[in-house]
Amino acid sequence: MKTLKVNGIIHLFALLHVAVALTCRSLGIMDEIWLTMLSITMVTLIGMRMYAKVELITATVIVINLAGYVLGVYGAKLIALISSYEPLTHAISSFITTEIIGWSTVGFLNLLRKSSSGRTFRNFTLPSRKIRNEHVIWLAAALVIVILFRILLTLLFSEGSDTDGSLLHIISILMSRSGILVIMLCFIILLVRHLRLRFRHTGTAGKSLAVVCFAVAVSAAVAFTAALSGGEALTTRRFFQLFLVTLAIYLICYSIVYMIDYAFAARAAMYAERDKANYAQFQYAKLKQQVNPHFLFNSLNILDCMVQDGQNLQASAFIHKLAGIYRYMLRSDERTVSLKDELKFVEMYVDLLRERFPDGFEVETDIPEEMTMLQVVPCSVQMLIENAIKHNKVGGDGKLKINISVRDRSLSVSNNLRPKVSTGESTKVGLDYLRRQYLDLCGKEISINADENEYKVTIPLI
């Protein structure tokens, strides 16, 4: 299995299906059980080759059994329209069915793998990407149960059975009691969600025992209710027929619900991991901003000049504002802050910049009081002002005018364009981190609008 690739496994078992179908049909032997065992083995090998968890492999095997049965039966009927030689008809049908089942299994498992990244990838794979003895034991036990169940169904619904005891007749009885099946499906959904949320740390043995006990109890209750509501004589054979078919439907529904729930859970976990990664990147950007040597160097130079000139009161106020700025920046555990707190922080930051550029820029605000209770990402407004200062000429002829306004639950920071003579190309890293934060928090984009006179960035208020 280590050297044989997945596509090799599929093609090999497709040829084995052909060989078994031709041999059994030529000798007059029913090939259903043998083909079922080959299909189960193929799906199991594919799952193990892709390092899927035992639960996923078992669920896939159960669903594939139904798909294989339907494809095999109706595929053979279609091919029989072309070829009248029965062994060849079943051989071709088995080959096509096996290929479809194999590649469908690969596609489904790949879809689950791609929807899982980082830590969530471990939810798909075996813990150490190695097949341990306990995994082999549980997987073997599950597959033996599936095979025995399939054999029991074949024996109980043999070709010699009368019409009233046929598999299709029993299925029709259950389908006519659709209300009971809907209730059973609801129980299955509740069980799957309960096991995932409440028993996520429970071992495989505990979960398997709970699933089996619940399946047997619910299937027996549904079979008994279906028999009584049909007005038929409840014999032991009829009860076991109803019970086995109900149990088969239960297991198929459980497997489908489990895989759907797993896919949604993996997707949610992926988004959660992405949010954490984006937040960590934003925190890193903030950290670099906090220790920005240029800002700190300029602030200390200004403070030194104040001390040298004997401006003790101004120096004290400057120190308090500088301390307030860093205190605010270190609030790293908060994803959002009120706009009111952000504006107080911006005011301190602007006051420090004015000591460096006394007449070089001005900041105007147009924000209704009731809007200040809404939330923003910490340092977002300050970052936009810093970008305006960084990429535009401050001082000289004219002023850099920065306007902060709120319209329709969105905050805009705009400035007139006074490009510096020599400046490096903007990496827009800060804006990119800001965009990811707002997408993660509220699913809304920030917008950037620029023309030859004005540059404006708009962020949503949360």
C-alpha positions in Angstrom: 0.0 0.0 0.0 2.9 2.3 0.6 4.2 2.0 -3.0 0.8 1.7 -4.8 -0.7 5.0 -5.7 -4.4 5.8 -5.3 -5.2 5.6 -9.0 -3.4 2.2 -9.1 -5.6 0.9 -6.3 -8.7 2.0 -8.2 -7.7 0.5 -11.6 -6.5 -2.7 -9.9 -9.8 -3.3 -8.0 -11.8 -2.4 -11.2 -10.1 -5.3 -13.0 -10.6 -7.6 -9.9 -14.3 -6.7 -10.0 -14.4 -7.7 -13.7 -12.6 -11.0 -13.0 -14.9 -11.9 -10.1 -18.0 -10.9 -12.0 -17.1 -13.0 -15.0 -16.0 -16.0 -12.9 -19.1 -16.1 -10.7 -21.6 -15.5 -13.4 -20.0 -18.1 -15.7 -20.2 -20.7 -12.8 -23.7 -19.6 -11.9 -22.6 -18.2 -8.5 -24.1 -15.0 -7.1 -21.3 -12.4 -7.1 -22.9 -9.8 -4.8 -21.1 -10.6 -1.6 -17.7 -11.0 -3.3 -18.1 -7.7 -5.2 -19.2 -6.0 -2.0 -16.1 -7.2 -0.1 -13.9 -6.0 -3.0 -15.5 -2.5 -2.9 -15.2 -2.3 0.8 -11.5 -3.3 0.6 -10.8 -0.7 -2.1 -12.5 2.2 -0.3 -10.6 1.2 2.9 -7.3 1.1 1.2 -7.9 4.5 -0.4 -8.9 6.0 2.9 -5.8 4.5 4.6 -3.6 5.7 1.7 -5.0 9.2 2.2 -4.6 8.9 6.0 -8.3 9.5 6.7 -9.7 8.8 10.2 -11.4 5.6 11.0 -14.8 7.3 11.4 -14.6 8.8 7.9 -13.5 5.6 6.2 -16.3 3.7 7.9 -18.9 6.3 6.9 -17.6 6.3 3.4 -17.8 2.5 3.2 -21.5 2.5 4.3 -22.5 5.2 1.8 -20.5 3.6 -1.0 -22.3 0.3 -0.4 -25.6 2.0 -1.3 -24.2 3.8 -4.2 -22.5 0.7 -5.5 -25.7 -1.3 -5.3 -27.7 1.3 -7.2 -25.0 1.9 -9.8 -24.4 -1.8 -10.3 -28.1 -2.8 -10.7 -29.2 0.0 -13.0 -25.9 0.1 -14.8 -26.2 -3.6 -15.7 -29.8 -2.9 -17.0 -28.5 -0.2 -19.3 -25.6 -2.2 -20.6 -28.0 -5.2 -21.1 -29.6 -3.1 -23.9 -26.4 -3.4 -25.8 -25.1 -6.8 -24.8 -27.2 -9.9 -24.2 -24.3 -11.9 -22.7 -25.1 -11.7 -19.0 -21.5 -12.3 -17.6 -20.1 -9.6 -19.9 -22.9 -7.2 -18.9 -22.2 -7.6 -15.2 -18.4 -7.4 -15.8 -18.6 -4.1 -17.6 -21.1 -2.7 -15.1 -18.8 -3.7 -12.2 -15.8 -2.1 -13.9 -17.6 1.2 -14.5 -19.2 1.2 -11.0 -15.8 0.5 -9.3 -14.1 3.4 -11.2 -16.9 5.8 -10.3 -16.9 4.7 -6.6 -13.1 4.9 -6.4 -12.7 8.4 -7.9 -15.8 9.6 -6.0 -14.1 8.5 -2.7 -10.9 10.2 -3.7 -12.7 13.4 -4.6 -14.7 13.5 -1.4 -11.7 12.8 0.9 -9.7 15.4 -1.0 -12.5 17.9 -0.6 -12.5 17.4 3.2 -8.7 17.6 3.3 -8.7 20.9 1.4 -11.4 22.4 3.6 -9.1 21.7 6.6 -5.9 23.6 7.1 -3.4 24.1 10.0 -4.7 22.5 13.2 -8.0 21.5 11.5 -6.0 19.2 9.1 -5.5 16.9 12.1 -9.3 16.5 12.3 -9.1 14.7 8.9 -5.9 12.7 9.3 -4.7 10.1 11.7 -2.8 11.7 14.6 0.7 10.8 13.4 0.0 9.9 9.7 0.7 6.3 10.7 -1.7 3.4 10.9 -1.7 2.3 14.5 -2.8 -1.1 15.8 -5.9 0.4 17.5 -6.9 2.0 14.2 -6.6 -1.2 12.4 -8.6 -3.1 15.0 -11.5 -0.6 15.0 -11.5 -0.3 11.2 -11.4 -4.1 10.8 -14.2 -4.5 13.3 -16.4 -1.9 11.5 -15.7 -3.5 8.1 -16.5 -7.0 9.4 -19.8 -5.8 10.8 -20.7 -4.1 7.4 -19.9 -7.3 5.5 -21.8 -9.5 7.9 -24.7 -7.1 7.7 -24.6 -7.3 3.9 -24.5 -11.1 4.0 -27.5 -11.2 6.4 -29.5 -8.9 4.1 -28.7 -11.2 1.1 -29.8 -14.3 3.0 -33.0 -12.7 4.4 -34.0 -11.3 1.0 -32.9 -14.2 -1.3 -34.1 -14.4 -4.8 -36.5 -17.1 -3.9 -38.4 -14.9 -1.5 -42.0 -14.2 -2.4 -43.1 -10.7 -3.6 -44.4 -9.7 -0.1 -41.0 -10.6 1.4 -38.8 -9.0 -1.2 -36.4 -6.2 -0.4 -38.3 -3.7 -2.5 -41.6 -4.5 -0.8 -40.1 -4.0 2.7 -38.6 -0.7 1.5 -41.9 0.4 0.2 -43.5 -0.4 3.5 -41.0 1.9 5.3 -41.3 4.6 2.6 -45.0 4.7 3.1 -44.4 5.6 6.8 -42.4 8.7 5.9 -43.3 10.5 9.1 -41.5 7.8 11.1 -38.4 8.1 8.9 -38.4 11.9 9.3 -38.5 11.5 13.1 -35.6 9.0 12.8 -33.6 11.4 10.7 -34.1 14.2 13.3 -32.9 11.8 16.0 -29.8 11.1 13.9 -29.0 14.8 13.4 -29.4 15.4 17.1 -27.1 12.4 17.9 -24.4 13.5 15.5 -24.3 17.1 16.8 -24.5 15.9 20.4 -21.6 13.5 20.0 -19.5 16.2 18.3 -20.2 19.0 20.8 -20.4 17.0 24.1 -18.2 14.0 23.5 -15.4 15.4 21.3 -12.8 14.1 23.7 -14.4 10.7 24.2 -12.5 7.7 22.8 -13.5 5.7 19.7 -14.9 2.9 21.8 -17.3 5.1 23.7 -18.6 6.8 20.6 -19.0 3.6 18.7 -20.9 1.9 21.5 -23.2 4.9 21.8 -23.8 5.0 18.0 -24.5 1.2 17.8 -26.9 1.1 20.8 -28.8 4.1 19.6 -29.0 2.6 16.0 -30.3 -0.7 17.3 -32.9 0.9 19.6 -34.2 3.4 17.1 -34.3 0.9 14.2 -36.2 -1.7 16.4 -38.7 1.0 17.5 -39.2 2.2 13.9 -39.6 -1.4 12.6 -42.1 -2.3 15.3 -44.1 0.9 14.7 -44.1 0.4 10.9 -45.3 -3.2 11.3 -48.2 -2.3 13.6 -49.3 0.7 11.6 -49.5 -1.5 8.5 -52.0 -3.8 10.0 -50.0 -6.9 9.1 -49.4 -10.0 11.2 -46.1 -9.3 13.0 -44.1 -12.5 12.5 -40.5 -12.9 13.6 -39.3 -13.0 10.0 -41.2 -9.9 9.0 -39.9 -8.0 12.1 -36.3 -8.9 11.3 -36.8 -7.9 7.7 -38.2 -4.5 8.7 -35.5 -4.2 11.4 -32.6 -4.9 9.0 -33.8 -2.6 6.3 -34.5 0.2 8.8 -31.0 -0.3 10.3 -29.5 -0.1 6.8 -31.4 3.2 6.2 -30.4 4.4 9.6 -26.7 3.7 9.0 -26.7 5.3 5.6 -28.5 8.4 6.9 -26.1 8.6 9.9 -23.1 8.3 7.6 -24.4 11.1 5.3 -25.3 13.4 8.2 -22.0 12.7 9.9 -20.0 13.6 6.7 -22.1 16.7 6.1 -21.7 17.8 9.7 -17.9 17.0 9.6 -17.5 19.1 6.4 -19.3 22.1 8.0 -17.3 21.7 11.3 -14.0 21.5 9.3 -15.0 24.6 7.3 -15.9 26.5 10.5 -12.6 25.5 12.1 -10.7 26.6 9.0 -12.3 30.0 9.2 -11.6 30.3 12.9 -7.9 29.4 12.2 -7.8 32.0 9.4 -9.2 34.6 11.8 -6.6 33.8 14.4 -3.8 34.0 11.8 -5.0 37.3 10.4 -5.4 38.7 13.9 -1.8 37.5 14.8 -0.5 39.3 11.6 -2.4 42.5 12.6 -1.0 42.3 16.1 2.5 41.9 14.7 2.0 45.0 12.5 0.8 46.9 15.6 3.8 45.6 17.6 6.2 47.0 14.9 4.3 50.2 15.0 4.6 50.4 18.8 8.4 50.1 18.7 8.7 52.3 15.5 12.2 53.7 16.0 11.4 56.8 13.9 8.4 57.8 15.9 10.1 57.1 19.2 13.4 58.9 18.1 11.5 62.0 17.0 9.4 62.1 20.2 12.5 61.8 22.4 14.3 64.6 20.4 11.3 66.9 20.8 11.2 66.0 24.5 14.9 66.8 24.8 14.4 70.2 23.2 11.6 71.0 25.6 13.8 70.1 28.6 16.7 72.2 27.2 14.5 75.2 26.7 13.1 74.9 30.2 9.5 74.1 29.1 8.9 71.8 32.0 5.1 71.9 31.9 5.0 71.3 28.1 7.5 68.4 28.6 5.4 66.9 31.4 2.3 67.1 29.2 4.2 65.6 26.3 5.4 62.6 28.5 1.9 61.9 29.7 0.5 61.9 26.1 3.4 59.6 24.9 2.7 57.3 27.8 -1.0 57.3 27.0 -0.3 56.4 23.4 1.7 53.4 24.3 -0.7 52.4 27.0 -3.5 52.4 24.4 -1.4 50.5 21.9 -0.6 47.7 24.4 -4.3 46.9 24.7 -3.6 43.9 22.5 -6.3 41.6 23.9 -9.1 43.6 22.5 -10.4 43.0 19.0 -12.5 46.2 18.9 -12.7 49.4 20.9 -15.3 52.2 20.9 -14.9 55.0 18.4 -14.9 57.4 21.3 -11.8 55.7 22.8 -10.1 55.6 19.4 -10.7 59.3 18.9 -9.2 60.2 22.3 -6.1 58.1 21.3 -6.0 59.9 17.9 -6.1 63.3 19.6 -3.1 62.5 21.7 -1.2 61.2 18.7 -2.0 64.3 16.7 -0.9 66.5 19.6 2.5 64.8 19.5 2.7 65.2 15.8 2.0 68.9 16.1 5.1 69.4 18.3 7.1 68.1 15.3 5.0 69.9 12.6 3.5 73.0 14.2 1.9 74.4 11.1 2.3 71.6 8.6 -1.1 69.9 8.8 -4.6 70.1 10.3 -7.1 67.5 11.3 -10.9 68.1 11.1 -13.6 65.8 12.5 -17.2 65.6 11.6 -18.6 62.8 13.8 -22.1 62.8 15.4 -22.0 62.0 19.1 -24.3 59.0 18.8 -21.8 57.3 16.4 -19.0 57.4 18.9 -20.4 54.4 20.7 -19.9 52.1 17.7 -16.8 49.9 17.5 -13.6 50.0 15.4 -10.4 48.0 15.2 -7.9 49.5 17.7 -5.4 51.9 16.1 -7.2 51.8 12.8 -8.0 55.5 12.6 -4.5 56.4 13.9 -3.0 54.1 11.2 -4.8 56.0 8.5 -3.6 59.3 9.8 0.0 58.0 10.1 -0.2 56.8 6.4 -1.3 60.3 5.3 1.6 61.9 7.2 4.0 59.3 5.9 3.2 59.6 2.2 2.6 63.3 1.9 4.7 66.5 2.3 4.0 68.2 5.7 5.0 71.8 5.9 6.2 74.3 3.3 3.7 75.9 1.0 0.2 74.9 2.0 -1.0 72.4 4.5 -1.8 68.7 4.6 -5.5 68.6 5.5 -6.9 65.4 7.0 -10.6 65.0 7.5 -12.3 62.4 9.6 -16.1 61.9 9.0 -18.8 59.4 9.6 -21.6 58.6 7.1 -24.0 55.7 7.1 -22.2 53.7 9.8 -18.9 54.1 8.0 -15.9 56.2 9.0 -13.7 57.9 6.3 -10.3 59.4 6.6 -9.4 61.6 3.7 -6.5 63.9 2.8 -5.5 66.2 0.0 -2.6 64.9 -2.0 0.8 66.6 -1.5 3.2 63.8 -2.6 6.8 63.8 -1.4 9.5 64.4 -3.9 11.3 61.2 -2.9 9.4 58.4 -1.3 9.5 54.6 -1.6 6.6 52.8 -3.1 3.9 52.0 -0.5 3.6 48.3 0.4 0.1 48.8 1.7 0.8 46.1 4.4 -1.1 48.1 7.1 -4.1 48.5 4.9 -4.0 44.8 4.0 -4.0 43.8 7.6 -6.8 46.3 8.3 -8.9 44.8 5.5 -8.5 41.3 6.8 -9.5 42.4 10.3 -12.8 43.9 9.2 -13.5 41.0 6.9 -13.1 38.6 9.9 -15.0 40.7 12.3 -18.0 41.8 10.3 -17.6 40.5 6.8 -17.3 44.0 5.3 -14.6 45.4 3.1 -12.7 48.7 3.6 -12.8 50.9 0.6 -10.0 53.0 -0.9 -10.8 55.9 -3.3 -8.1 58.1 -4.8 -8.0 60.7 -7.6 -5.6 63.4 -8.5 -6.7 65.6 -5.6 -7.8 63.4 -2.7 -7.0 60.1 -1.1 -9.8 58.5 1.1 -10.1 55.3 3.1 -13.4 54.2 4.5 -13.8 51.6 7.2 -17.0 50.1 8.5 -18.3 50.9 12.1 -19.2 47.7 14.0 
